[in-house]
Amino acid sequence: MAALIGLFSEKPVDSRTDAEIREQIVAEIDQQSWGPRVSTDVVVTNGVVVLKGAITDERERAALRVVAENVPGVKDVYDRRVRSRRNKLL
């Protein structure tokens, strides 16, 4: 009986908390030289990732989406980041 209870109480392999998912996405962003660490916020609710903030290059948008989509436990990714222009010195 104890073994049976143990089986039901174990967390499924692909089941991760929102905090664990967010932590892995942020860690991956931090490891990338191109990663927009300061300008991107990652919110995870029930496995759904929402990326918020600003980007200066559309390649960042695609790359961050791929980062988020490849984290185990992610069900969907919504990109709410806006394009901003870099200030150029004249």
Secondary structure, 3 states (H helix, E strand, C coil): CHHHHHHHHCCCCCCCCHHHHHHHHHHHHHHCCCCCCCCEEEEEECCEEEEEEEECCHHHHHHHHHHHHCCCCCCEEEECCEECCCCCCC
